[in-house]
């Protein structure tokens, strides 16, 4: 995984194939991938709801994402693009 945006106990990441929704876990593996979405932002939002991500956190994590993963993948890094190849970004003043 190359990218991650963190908001509370959730994180949104991406690799070359898909967006990845992570949940914070206790123990040796602090983050666990719980949803893997290559298609659309709407499907990613549905997965967040199904995994119990609250509305405000989902809104933060989805902010600035284009309609599809393929559109996101071809968009150069910019302030409006929350996931960047440079590494992790904290959302709302929260850090890892």
Secondary structure, 3 states (H helix, E strand, C coil): CCEEEEECCEEEEECCCCEEEEEECCCCCCEEEEEEECCEHHHHHHHHHHCCCCHHHHHHHHCCCCCEHHHHHHCCCCCCCCCECCEEEECCCCCC
